[in-house]
Amino acid sequence: MDSRVGVVLVSHSPALAAGLAELLAELGAGTVAVVPAAGTADGALGTSDELIGRALRAADGGAGVVLLPDLGSSVLTARAVLAERARDDLVLVDAPFVEGAVAAVVTASTGAGLAEVVAAAEAARDIRKF
């Protein structure tokens, strides 16, 4: 895999993140690193700064990483993790979890840069389903 923007799925639910990661693997044709950071270290529902840190390292291929949180405390935990890292190429995206992740991965799979991937994920908020 060449250097493309990676995606971290920050979720309270390991099952939710795993299912979305499975879908994204198909949509990105295996060219985009999609890494779930879901649940707690013991597999329960919740969020974990340790799991987010590991996921960031795994998704980072050199072109930057976008983090998509599901809700509530996943945002707070992701912000805390990013505050410990002074890097402009790690971006927490305010986007719908599923639609934003799909837009991010499809855009990243084209080789787009970080700013374009972030913009695509955020624009997913305004896409109507019907």
C-alpha positions as CSV (number, residue, x, y, z in Angstrom):
1,M,0.0,0.0,0.0
2,D,1.4,3.4,-1.0
3,S,1.1,6.4,1.4
4,R,-2.5,7.3,1.6
5,V,-4.5,9.1,4.3
6,G,-5.5,6.6,7.0
7,V,-8.7,6.4,8.9
8,V,-9.3,5.6,12.6
9,L,-12.9,4.6,13.7
10,V,-13.3,5.8,17.3
11,S,-16.4,4.0,18.6
12,H,-17.9,2.8,21.9
13,S,-18.7,-0.5,20.3
14,P,-16.1,-2.9,18.9
15,A,-18.9,-4.7,16.9
16,L,-20.0,-1.4,15.3
17,A,-16.5,-0.4,14.4
18,A,-15.6,-3.8,13.1
19,G,-18.7,-3.9,10.8
20,L,-18.0,-0.5,9.4
21,A,-14.3,-1.4,8.9
22,E,-15.4,-4.4,7.0
23,L,-17.6,-2.3,4.7
24,L,-14.8,0.3,4.2
25,A,-12.2,-2.4,3.3
26,E,-14.4,-3.2,0.3
27,L,-15.0,0.4,-0.6
28,G,-11.3,1.4,-0.4
29,A,-10.3,-1.7,-2.3
30,G,-7.7,-2.5,0.3
31,T,-5.7,0.7,-0.4
32,V,-6.6,2.7,2.7
33,A,-5.6,1.7,6.2
34,V,-8.8,1.6,8.3
35,V,-8.3,0.9,11.9
36,P,-11.0,0.5,14.6
37,A,-10.3,2.0,18.0
38,A,-13.4,0.7,19.7
39,G,-14.5,-0.2,23.2
40,T,-12.2,-0.5,26.2
41,A,-9.0,-2.5,26.6
42,D,-11.0,-5.4,28.1
43,G,-13.5,-5.4,25.2
44,A,-16.4,-3.7,27.0
45,L,-18.4,-0.8,25.6
46,G,-16.6,2.5,26.0
47,T,-13.6,4.3,24.7
48,S,-9.9,3.9,25.4
49,D,-7.0,6.4,24.9
50,E,-4.6,3.4,24.6
51,L,-6.6,1.8,21.8
52,I,-6.9,5.2,20.0
53,G,-3.1,5.7,20.3
54,R,-2.4,2.2,18.9
55,A,-4.9,2.7,16.0
56,L,-3.2,6.1,15.1
57,R,0.1,4.4,14.8
58,A,-1.3,1.5,12.7
59,A,-3.2,3.8,10.3
60,D,-0.4,6.3,9.9
61,G,1.3,5.6,6.5
62,G,2.8,9.1,6.3
63,A,0.0,11.0,4.6
64,G,-2.0,11.8,7.7
65,V,-4.8,10.2,9.6
66,V,-8.5,11.2,10.1
67,L,-10.3,10.1,13.2
68,L,-14.1,9.6,13.0
69,P,-15.8,9.4,16.4
70,D,-19.2,7.9,16.8
71,L,-20.6,10.1,19.6
72,G,-20.2,11.7,23.0
73,S,-17.2,10.6,25.0
74,S,-15.4,9.2,21.9
75,V,-14.9,12.8,20.9
76,L,-13.6,13.7,24.3
77,T,-11.2,10.7,24.4
78,A,-9.9,11.3,20.9
79,R,-9.3,15.0,21.7
80,A,-7.3,14.0,24.8
81,V,-5.2,11.6,22.7
82,L,-4.6,14.2,20.0
83,A,-3.7,16.9,22.6
84,E,-0.7,14.7,23.6
85,R,0.5,14.7,20.0
86,A,1.5,18.0,18.4
87,R,0.8,17.0,14.8
88,D,-1.2,18.8,12.2
89,D,-1.6,15.6,10.2
90,L,-3.9,13.9,12.8
91,V,-7.4,15.3,12.4
92,L,-10.5,14.7,14.4
93,V,-13.4,15.0,11.9
94,D,-16.8,16.3,12.8
95,A,-18.9,14.1,10.5
96,P,-21.5,11.4,10.6
97,F,-19.8,8.1,11.6
98,V,-20.9,5.9,8.7
99,E,-21.4,8.4,5.9
100,G,-18.3,10.4,6.9
101,A,-16.1,7.3,7.1
102,V,-17.4,6.1,3.6
103,A,-16.6,9.5,2.1
104,A,-13.2,9.6,3.8
105,V,-12.2,6.2,2.6
106,V,-13.5,6.6,-1.0
107,T,-11.7,9.9,-1.2
108,A,-8.5,8.6,0.3
109,S,-8.5,5.6,-2.0
110,T,-8.0,8.1,-4.9
111,G,-4.8,9.3,-3.4
112,A,-6.3,12.6,-2.3
113,G,-4.5,14.6,0.4
114,L,-5.5,15.0,4.0
115,A,-7.4,18.3,3.5
116,E,-9.5,16.8,0.7
117,V,-10.3,13.7,2.8
118,V,-11.3,15.8,5.8
119,A,-13.5,18.0,3.5
120,A,-15.2,14.9,2.0
121,A,-15.9,13.4,5.4
122,E,-17.4,16.7,6.7
123,A,-19.4,17.2,3.6
124,A,-21.1,13.9,4.1
125,R,-23.2,15.6,6.8
126,D,-25.2,17.4,4.0
127,I,-25.8,14.4,1.7
128,R,-29.4,13.3,1.6
129,K,-30.3,9.7,1.4
130,F,-33.5,10.3,-0.6
